[in-house]
C-alpha cells in the first residue's frame, strides 16, 4: 500500500546495517592461538577498516529478514489540485509563465498522442507509444538544467518538448522523412537530439542504464561540477541485468546520475504483483547504497521538487540518486499491445478519471486563477489543428536518400561498406521493378 507524505522530502539510503550472525571471517590462515585471539579481539572491539565488514554489527540470534517496511511516497499536490501541506511545498520558484508552459506541454503531448495513435491504427506508419497517465513526469524536465544529459527509454517525449524540440520534429521522425534528424534509421518515437543533450532512444530494454552511469562518470572526470546524467526506465526494465550493473557501477564509482523509474504498474502485460517482490524498485536503490526517494508520479510538483533535490545531491556530492515515480499507464503499452487482454477496462477508466495528472495540474492553475474553461477549449482546439497540419506536411515529404544507409558511422567509408553500397546500386539498376525510389530523395 502506498503511504503519501509531504514535507520533508526524504532521500533514504542504507546507513544502518542489518545485524549478522556472529561468524568470524578471515582472509588467510591464522597460524597461532595468539593470532586467533587478536583477530577475535579486533572484531569484538573495533570496526573493520575499509572492508566489506566495516558496517557490520553482530548478533547471537538467527534472524532472516524479508521486509524492512515500506518507503513512504512523497506528495505535494492532491488529485483535486490542492497543496497537501498548506502551500508550504509548492514550487514558488516557478513563475506563472513557467507553470503554464509545463501545463501546455502536457496537453500538447496528450493531443499529439491521440492523433498519432489514430494515424498508426490507420496504417499511416508502423508503430507508436503514448504517454497517457504519465505526463506529470515532465516535472523531471523542469527540475533539470538543459546541459544535463538525458538517457530515455521510449516514453519521455516531454523531456524534448520542454527543451525546445517541436511536435513537428517528432512527427517528422515518425514519418521517417527528409527532416527526420535520425535520417529514417530508427523506428517511430525513437527520438534524439545532440543539441538538446538527449541521447537517441534505442529499442533494446535497459541498455541506457549502464550508459547513463558511464556518461555520468565522464561528467565527473570532466570536473565542471554542475552537470549530471539522467536515466529513465520502467519497473519492467529493472528486471534486466543492465539495471543492476548500471546502478552498482554508479554507486561504487560515485557517479552524478539520477535514475528515474516510471513504475506504471505494468511491464507490458505483466502486472507489478507478478514482476517483483519486496518494496517496489526504490528498495533496490537503498540496497545499492544510493540516496532514494519514492514520489507520487501523477503529481508534477512532487516530481519537480524531488528532481531538483536529487540534482543537488548528484552534482554537489558526486552521488547517484534513484527516484521511483508511482504512476499508472492508462494507454496500451504500444500499438502492438491490447491491454484489455490482461486488465479490466473499469480499472483503466477509473484511473483516467480520478487520478489524471493533467487534470490535477489544471485544477491547481484554475485555483490560482491562471486558467479557465475557455482557455482550455481554445488551446486544445488550436493544438489539434496545428498537429493535423504538421502531419499533412510531414506526410508529403520524401524519405531520406538511400546513401544514408551507409553514412555517419565511420568518418571515412570502409571498403566493406563501399562494396555493399555498390552492390545495392547494382541491384536497383538491374531490378528496378522491385525498388520504388520515387519516394526517396535523390542522391
KEVEXKE-930166 format. One line per 10 residues: number of its first residue (from 1); their letters; for each residue z, y negated, x of C-alpha. Coordinates in nm, 4 decimals. Each point is the difference from the previous one (the first is absolute). Layout:
REM KEVEXKE-930166
NUM) a) Z Y X ~ ...
This chain:
REM KEVEXKE-930166
1) xxxxxxxxxx) 0.0000 0.0000 0.0000 ~ -0.0831 -0.3468 0.1275 ~ 0.2864 -0.2421 0.0501 ~ -0.1037 -0.3632 0.0137 ~ 0.1860 -0.2562 0.2059 ~ -0.0598 -0.3686 0.0612 ~ 0.1577 -0.1902 0.2885 ~ 0.0662 0.0747 0.2740 ~ -0.3223 0.1569 0.1234 ~ 0.1205 0.2987 0.1920
11) xxxxxxxxxx) -0.1984 0.1791 0.2657 ~ 0.1629 0.3331 0.0760 ~ -0.0220 0.1999 0.3187 ~ 0.1943 0.2994 0.1269 ~ 0.2941 -0.1648 0.1766 ~ 0.2674 0.2637 -0.0604 ~ -0.0904 0.3554 0.1011 ~ 0.0765 0.3121 -0.1923 ~ 0.2912 0.2032 0.1289 ~ -0.1152 0.3091 0.1848
21) xxxxxxxxxx) 0.1567 0.3422 0.0586 ~ 0.1903 -0.0042 0.3268 ~ -0.2422 0.1834 0.2255 ~ -0.0010 -0.0848 0.3684 ~ -0.3618 -0.0425 0.1157 ~ -0.0735 -0.0137 0.3695 ~ -0.3233 -0.0447 0.1901 ~ 0.0872 0.2233 0.2922 ~ 0.2259 0.2853 0.1053 ~ 0.3638 -0.0979 0.0521
31) xxxxxxxxxx) 0.1044 0.1671 0.3206 ~ 0.3757 -0.0244 -0.0165 ~ 0.2902 -0.0265 -0.2394 ~ 0.0588 -0.3515 0.1312 ~ -0.3498 -0.1039 -0.1018 ~ 0.0554 0.1512 -0.3443 ~ 0.3248 -0.1922 -0.0382 ~ -0.1546 -0.3253 0.1217 ~ -0.2967 0.0420 -0.2353 ~ 0.2254 0.0747 -0.2976
41) xxxxxxxxxx) 0.2212 -0.2978 0.0841 ~ -0.3071 -0.2258 0.0233 ~ -0.1231 0.0854 -0.3488 ~ 0.3504 -0.0076 -0.1480 ~ 0.0866 -0.3436 0.1320 ~ -0.3156 -0.2021 0.0649 ~ -0.3386 -0.0496 -0.1650 ~ -0.2929 0.1573 0.1759 ~ -0.2129 -0.2558 0.1847 ~ -0.3667 -0.0426 -0.0894
51) xxxxxxxxxx) -0.0526 0.3497 -0.1388 ~ -0.0629 0.1471 -0.3416 ~ 0.3782 0.0522 -0.0162 ~ 0.0784 -0.3703 0.0320 ~ 0.0642 -0.0498 -0.3703 ~ 0.1499 0.3394 -0.0752 ~ 0.3468 0.0435 -0.1463 ~ 0.1622 0.3390 -0.0359 ~ 0.1685 0.1904 -0.2806 ~ 0.1702 0.3348 -0.0320
61) xxxxxxxxxx) -0.1444 0.0471 -0.3504 ~ -0.3322 0.1623 -0.0863 ~ -0.1772 -0.2431 -0.2321 ~ -0.3656 0.0095 -0.1003 ~ -0.1308 -0.3290 -0.1349 ~ -0.2898 -0.0205 -0.2464 ~ 0.0649 -0.3352 -0.1664 ~ 0.1310 -0.3207 0.1527 ~ -0.0368 -0.2004 -0.3205 ~ -0.2846 -0.2068 -0.1407
71) xxxxxxxxxx) -0.1148 -0.3241 0.1594 ~ 0.0146 -0.2912 -0.2441 ~ -0.3176 -0.1773 -0.1101 ~ -0.0201 -0.3719 0.0725 ~ -0.1113 -0.2116 -0.2968 ~ -0.0341 -0.3753 -0.0472 ~ -0.1860 -0.0352 -0.3300 ~ 0.0578 0.2056 -0.3135 ~ -0.2932 0.1204 -0.2145 ~ 0.0492 -0.2997 -0.2325
81) xxxxxxxxxx) -0.0602 -0.2433 0.2866 ~ 0.3599 -0.1118 0.0438 ~ 0.1707 -0.0098 0.3418 ~ 0.2742 0.2605 -0.0044 ~ 0.2559 -0.1843 0.2124 ~ -0.0214 -0.3424 -0.1584 ~ -0.2827 -0.1578 0.2029 ~ 0.1742 0.0696 0.3309 ~ -0.2706 0.2222 0.1452 ~ -0.3236 -0.1368 -0.1438
91) xxxxxxxxxx) -0.2557 -0.1100 0.2644 ~ 0.0816 -0.3721 0.0187 ~ -0.2110 -0.0295 0.3162 ~ -0.3168 0.0565 -0.2041 ~ -0.1356 -0.3082 -0.1789 ~ -0.1496 0.0164 -0.3479 ~ -0.3540 0.0099 0.1395 ~ 0.0782 0.3048 0.2140 ~ 0.1647 0.1853 -0.2877 ~ -0.3022 -0.0659 -0.2208
101) xxxxxxxxxx) -0.2303 0.1149 0.2808 ~ 0.1876 0.3313 0.0114 ~ -0.0192 0.0401 -0.3764 ~ -0.3690 -0.0865 -0.0208 ~ -0.0850 0.2528 0.2701 ~ 0.1900 0.2683 -0.1927 ~ -0.1990 -0.0789 -0.3139 ~ -0.3248 -0.0257 0.1973 ~ 0.0591 0.3423 0.1515 ~ 0.0786 0.1526 -0.3388
111) xxxxxxxxxx) -0.3150 -0.1410 -0.1614 ~ -0.2145 0.1099 0.2951 ~ 0.1458 0.3502 -0.0201 ~ -0.0877 0.0250 -0.3685 ~ -0.3599 -0.1128 0.0520 ~ -0.0592 0.2117 0.3100 ~ 0.1564 0.3105 -0.1554 ~ -0.2334 -0.0289 -0.2969 ~ -0.3019 -0.0492 0.2280 ~ 0.0865 0.3140 0.1950
121) xxxxxxxxxx) 0.0305 0.1937 -0.3222 ~ -0.3528 -0.1148 -0.0842 ~ -0.1265 0.1405 0.3303 ~ -0.0672 -0.3356 0.1651 ~ 0.1816 0.1089 0.3164 ~ 0.1775 0.3125 0.1141 ~ 0.3752 -0.0594 0.0150 ~ 0.2808 -0.2408 -0.0822 ~ 0.3799 -0.0261 0.0000 ~ 0.2014 -0.2468 -0.2069
131) xxxxxxxxxx) 0.3305 -0.1717 0.0784 ~ 0.1338 0.0174 -0.3564 ~ 0.3785 -0.0163 -0.0009 ~ 0.0305 -0.0826 0.3698 ~ -0.1148 -0.3633 0.0062 ~ 0.3467 -0.1327 0.0917 ~ -0.0511 0.1340 0.3515 ~ -0.1861 -0.3276 0.0644 ~ 0.3507 -0.1200 0.0821 ~ -0.0470 0.1732 0.3363
141) xxxxxxxxxx) -0.3013 -0.2217 0.0701 ~ 0.1973 -0.3132 -0.0851 ~ 0.2870 0.1035 0.2260 ~ -0.2158 0.0500 0.3097 ~ -0.1965 -0.2292 0.2274 ~ -0.3781 0.0195 0.0118 ~ 0.0121 0.1005 0.3677 ~ 0.1922 0.3191 -0.0812 ~ -0.2145 0.3145 0.0184 ~ -0.0362 0.1999 -0.3199
151) xxxxxxxxxx) -0.0748 0.3727 -0.0169 ~ -0.0754 0.0830 -0.3630 ~ -0.0382 0.3311 -0.1789 ~ -0.2399 -0.0769 -0.2860 ~ 0.1875 -0.1928 -0.2683 ~ 0.0697 -0.3265 0.1812 ~ -0.2810 -0.2360 -0.1044 ~ 0.2676 -0.2571 -0.0867 ~ 0.0643 -0.0429 0.3740 ~ -0.3600 -0.1055 0.0540
161) xxxxxxxxxx) -0.0168 -0.2231 -0.3078 ~ 0.3119 -0.1839 0.1119 ~ -0.1457 -0.0581 0.3471 ~ -0.3306 -0.1354 -0.1293 ~ -0.2240 0.3034 -0.0429 ~ -0.1946 -0.0670 -0.3198 ~ -0.0613 0.2230 -0.2985 ~ -0.3690 -0.0328 0.0855 ~ 0.0705 0.1439 0.3475 ~ 0.1573 0.3026 -0.1660
171) xxxxxxxxxx) -0.2825 0.0453 -0.2478 ~ -0.2567 -0.0194 0.2817 ~ 0.1883 0.2757 0.1811 ~ 0.0057 0.2223 -0.3085 ~ -0.3754 -0.0491 -0.0472 ~ -0.0675 0.0589 0.3740 ~ -0.2453 -0.2889 0.0124 ~ -0.1113 -0.2189 0.2897 ~ 0.3085 -0.2195 -0.0377 ~ 0.2367 0.2948 0.0435
181) xxxxxxxxxx) 0.1986 -0.0762 0.3162 ~ 0.0139 0.3738 0.0707 ~ -0.3806 0.0269 -0.0172 ~ 0.0120 0.2689 -0.2697 ~ 0.1647 0.2573 0.2251 ~ 0.3057 0.0660 -0.2169 ~ 0.0873 0.1106 -0.3502 ~ 0.0698 -0.2698 -0.2612 ~ 0.3386 -0.1786 0.0244 ~ 0.0193 0.0725 0.3754
191) xxxxxxxxxx) 0.0381 -0.3682 0.0829 ~ 0.0615 -0.1531 0.3410 ~ 0.0030 -0.3410 0.1668 ~ 0.0525 -0.0709 0.3686 ~ 0.0237 -0.3708 -0.0791 ~ 0.2904 0.0613 -0.2389 ~ 0.1748 0.2597 0.2229 ~ -0.0534 0.2752 -0.2567 ~ -0.0968 0.3313 0.1550 ~ -0.2813 0.1784 -0.1819
201) xxxxxxxxxx) 0.1182 0.2578 -0.2534 ~ -0.0729 0.3605 0.0942 ~ 0.0074 0.2961 -0.2380 ~ 0.2104 0.2539 0.1946 ~ 0.3551 -0.0151 -0.1286 ~ 0.2770 -0.1551 0.2156 ~ -0.2072 -0.0535 0.3153 ~ 0.0868 -0.3696 -0.0189 ~ 0.3713 0.0661 0.0524 ~ -0.0024 0.0925 0.3729
211) xxxxxxxxxx) -0.2767 -0.2582 0.0484 ~ 0.2334 -0.2678 -0.1357 ~ 0.2733 0.1110 0.2391 ~ -0.2524 -0.0263 0.2840 ~ -0.1241 -0.3453 -0.0945 ~ 0.3608 -0.1171 -0.0337 ~ 0.0765 0.1316 0.3477 ~ -0.3010 -0.1931 0.1308 ~ 0.1302 -0.3167 -0.1676 ~ 0.3374 0.0607 0.1613
221) xxxxxxxxxx) -0.1652 0.0306 0.3420 ~ -0.1991 -0.3154 -0.0743 ~ 0.3318 -0.1791 -0.0066 ~ -0.0621 -0.2842 -0.2457 ~ 0.3035 0.1046 -0.2030 ~ -0.1448 -0.1202 -0.3284 ~ -0.2385 0.2699 -0.1220 ~ 0.0533 0.3377 -0.1576 ~ -0.1992 0.2828 -0.1522 ~ 0.0287 0.1021 -0.3626
231) xxxxxxxxxx) -0.0887 0.3449 -0.1288 ~ -0.0477 0.1067 -0.3631 ~ 0.0100 0.3559 -0.1290 ~ 0.1032 0.1946 -0.3087 ~ 0.2814 0.2486 -0.0393 ~ -0.2585 0.2793 0.0099 ~ -0.1155 -0.1093 0.3451 ~ 0.3623 0.0241 0.1142 ~ -0.0425 0.3788 -0.0116 ~ -0.2632 -0.0172 0.2732
241) xxxxxxxxxx) 0.0898 0.0682 0.3612 ~ -0.1347 -0.3405 0.1017 ~ 0.2777 -0.1623 -0.2030 ~ 0.2705 0.1628 0.2084 ~ -0.1808 -0.0528 0.3284 ~ -0.0651 -0.3658 -0.0789 ~ 0.3546 -0.0814 -0.1080 ~ 0.1536 0.1846 0.2922 ~ -0.2231 -0.1781 0.2509 ~ 0.0756 -0.3366 -0.1568
251) xxxxxxxxxx) 0.3744 0.0649 0.0067 ~ 0.0260 0.1373 0.3528 ~ -0.2368 -0.2613 0.1472 ~ 0.1590 -0.2895 -0.1923 ~ -0.3259 -0.1147 -0.1560 ~ -0.0206 -0.3117 -0.2198 ~ -0.1500 0.1697 -0.3052 ~ 0.0769 -0.0064 -0.3716 ~ -0.0735 0.3234 -0.1846 ~ -0.0541 -0.0553 -0.3726
261) xxxxxxxxxx) 0.0127 0.3104 -0.2173 ~ -0.1462 -0.0447 -0.3485 ~ 0.1973 0.2635 -0.1865 ~ -0.1973 -0.0020 -0.3242 ~ 0.1269 0.3327 -0.1324 ~ -0.3102 0.2123 0.0530 ~ -0.1782 0.1319 0.3077 ~ -0.3280 0.0355 -0.1875 ~ 0.1080 0.2692 -0.2496 ~ 0.3271 0.0976 0.1679
271) xxxxxxxxxx) 0.3049 -0.1754 -0.1487 ~ 0.2758 -0.1214 0.2288 ~ 0.2299 0.2706 -0.1352 ~ -0.2291 0.2609 0.1583 ~ -0.0959 -0.2089 0.3036 ~ 0.3369 -0.0213 0.1744 ~ 0.3728 0.0612 -0.0223 ~ 0.2646 -0.2414 0.1128 ~ 0.0311 -0.3723 -0.0614 ~ -0.3639 -0.1037 -0.0107
281) xxxxxxxxxx) -0.1798 -0.1220 0.3096 ~ 0.2601 -0.2591 0.1023 ~ 0.2404 0.2700 0.1183 ~ -0.2573 0.1074 0.2579 ~ -0.0036 -0.3448 0.1557 ~ 0.3765 0.0156 0.0344 ~ -0.0395 0.3443 0.1571 ~ -0.2255 -0.1502 0.2655 ~ 0.2553 -0.2725 0.0707 ~ -0.2041 -0.2767 -0.1598
291) xxxxxxxxxx) 0.1196 -0.2956 -0.2057 ~ -0.0955 0.1008 -0.3526 ~ 0.0018 -0.1565 -0.3441 ~ -0.1078 0.1156 -0.3455 ~ -0.1377 -0.2636 -0.2363 ~ -0.1202 -0.0279 -0.3574 ~ -0.3729 0.0210 0.0654 ~ -0.0843 -0.1654 -0.3323 ~ 0.2002 -0.3107 0.0945 ~ -0.2164 -0.2269 0.2123
301) xxxxxxxxxx) 0.2997 -0.2054 0.1177 ~ 0.1979 0.3053 0.1126 ~ -0.3066 0.1118 0.1961 ~ -0.0482 -0.3487 0.1444 ~ 0.3626 -0.0493 0.1056 ~ 0.0252 0.3462 0.1538 ~ -0.3230 -0.0504 0.1944 ~ 0.1116 -0.3356 0.1391 ~ 0.3320 0.1489 0.1114 ~ -0.1735 0.3085 0.1423
311) xxxxxxxxxx) -0.2409 -0.2178 0.1971 ~ 0.2907 -0.1840 0.1582 ~ 0.1491 0.3298 0.1151 ~ -0.3344 0.1254 0.1304 ~ -0.1062 -0.3058 0.2010 ~ 0.3395 -0.1272 0.1160 ~ 0.1592 0.3348 0.0849 ~ -0.3117 0.2098 0.0768 ~ 0.1059 0.2613 -0.2523 ~ -0.1847 0.1956 -0.2693
321) xxxxxxxxxx) 0.0975 -0.0382 -0.3641 ~ -0.0718 0.2198 -0.3022 ~ -0.0382 -0.1461 -0.3493 ~ -0.0223 0.2446 -0.2894 ~ -0.1466 -0.1773 -0.3032 ~ 0.0778 0.1857 -0.3233 ~ -0.2933 -0.0569 -0.2336 ~ -0.2202 0.1916 -0.2418 ~ -0.3707 0.0807 0.0136 ~ -0.1253 -0.0887 -0.3460
331) xxxxxxxxxx) -0.3636 0.0848 0.0727 ~ -0.1531 0.3282 0.1057 ~ 0.0261 0.0775 0.3698 ~ -0.3707 -0.0751 0.0328 ~ -0.3202 0.0401 -0.1967 ~ 0.0044 0.3629 0.1144 ~ 0.3282 0.0587 -0.1833 ~ 0.1065 0.0472 -0.3619 ~ 0.3739 -0.0596 -0.0127 ~ 0.0248 0.1110 -0.3658
341) xxxxxxxxxx) -0.0174 0.3546 0.1348 ~ 0.3396 -0.0269 0.1676 ~ 0.1953 -0.2789 -0.1752 ~ 0.0622 -0.1165 -0.3544 ~ -0.2075 -0.2927 -0.1266 ~ 0.3120 -0.1386 -0.1692 ~ 0.1782 -0.0150 0.3358 ~ -0.2811 -0.2098 0.1450 ~ -0.0258 -0.2273 -0.3042 ~ 0.3732 -0.0691 -0.0001
351) xxxxxxxxxx) 0.0046 -0.0906 0.3684 ~ -0.3031 -0.2247 -0.0414 ~ 0.1621 -0.1760 -0.2942 ~ 0.3630 -0.0314 0.1040 ~ -0.0129 -0.0297 0.3801 ~ -0.3302 -0.1675 0.0831 ~ 0.0297 -0.1979 0.3263 ~ -0.2551 -0.2598 -0.1122 ~ 0.1779 -0.0545 -0.3311 ~ 0.3327 -0.0295 0.1820
361) xxxxxxxxxx) -0.1257 -0.2803 0.2237 ~ -0.1792 -0.1707 -0.2894 ~ 0.3290 -0.0139 -0.1919 ~ 0.1635 -0.1538 0.3061 ~ -0.2565 -0.2784 0.0396 ~ 0.0043 -0.0634 -0.3737 ~ 0.3774 -0.0512 0.0222 ~ -0.0673 -0.2555 0.2748 ~ -0.2477 -0.1768 -0.2328 ~ -0.2778 0.0575 0.2565
371) xxxxxxxxxx) -0.2226 0.2165 -0.2222 ~ -0.0794 0.0492 -0.3665 ~ -0.2086 0.2135 -0.2330 ~ -0.3011 -0.2322 0.0040 ~ -0.0115 -0.0014 0.3795 ~ 0.0285 0.3778 0.0024 ~ -0.2922 0.0514 -0.2348 ~ -0.2166 -0.2580 0.1770 ~ 0.0654 0.1448 0.3440 ~ -0.0690 0.3584 -0.1038
381) xxxxxxxxxx) -0.3230 -0.0987 -0.1735 ~ -0.1179 -0.2023 0.2988 ~ 0.0959 0.2741 0.2447 ~ -0.1826 0.2727 -0.1905 ~ -0.3153 -0.2139 -0.0325 ~ -0.0023 -0.0709 0.3742 ~ 0.0508 0.3666 0.0890 ~ -0.2856 0.1071 -0.2277 ~ -0.2246 -0.2603 0.1647 ~ 0.1072 0.1227 0.3461
391) xxxxxxxxxx) -0.0890 0.3536 -0.1065 ~ -0.3421 -0.1111 -0.1234 ~ -0.0785 -0.1676 0.3312 ~ 0.1422 0.2803 0.2160 ~ -0.1977 0.2618 -0.1887 ~ -0.3271 -0.1816 0.0662 ~ 0.0337 -0.0027 0.3798 ~ -0.1560 0.2524 0.2363 ~ 0.1894 0.2559 0.2045 ~ 0.0470 -0.0644 0.3740
401) xxxxxxxxxx) -0.2718 0.1111 0.2390 ~ 0.0009 0.3637 0.1068 ~ 0.0437 -0.1128 0.3604 ~ 0.3690 -0.0614 -0.0776 ~ 0.0495 0.3758 -0.0145 ~ -0.0040 -0.0164 0.3793 ~ 0.1481 -0.3401 0.0921 ~ 0.3510 -0.1340 0.0674 ~ 0.1500 0.3115 0.1551 ~ -0.1307 -0.0366 0.3554
411) xxxxxxxxxx) -0.0733 -0.3221 0.1860 ~ -0.3277 0.1573 0.1094 ~ -0.1564 0.2752 -0.2056 ~ 0.0324 0.3288 0.1965 ~ -0.3023 0.2301 0.0431 ~ 0.1306 0.2471 -0.2595 ~ 0.0052 -0.2622 -0.2752 ~ -0.3310 -0.1446 0.1131 ~ -0.1489 0.3456 -0.0459 ~ 0.1556 0.0378 -0.3453
421) xxxxxxxxxx) -0.1371 -0.3370 -0.1071 ~ -0.3494 0.0956 0.1172 ~ 0.0239 0.3294 -0.1859 ~ 0.1008 -0.1792 -0.3211 ~ -0.2915 -0.2410 0.0274 ~ -0.2371 0.2930 0.0576 ~ 0.1234 0.1798 -0.3107 ~ -0.0313 -0.3134 -0.2119 ~ -0.3568 -0.0519 0.1172 ~ -0.0949 0.3642 -0.0463
431) xxxxxxxxxx) 0.1646 0.0487 -0.3410 ~ -0.0010 -0.3424 -0.1698 ~ 0.0291 0.1548 -0.3457 ~ 0.3557 0.1138 0.0821 ~ 0.1203 -0.3357 0.1356 ~ 0.0056 -0.2908 -0.2477 ~ 0.0394 -0.2994 0.2307 ~ -0.0756 -0.2803 -0.2443 ~ 0.3699 -0.0574 -0.0648 ~ 0.0789 -0.0339 0.3719
441) xxx) -0.0298 -0.3128 0.2087 ~ -0.2921 0.0246 0.2438 ~ 0.0862 0.0492 0.3656
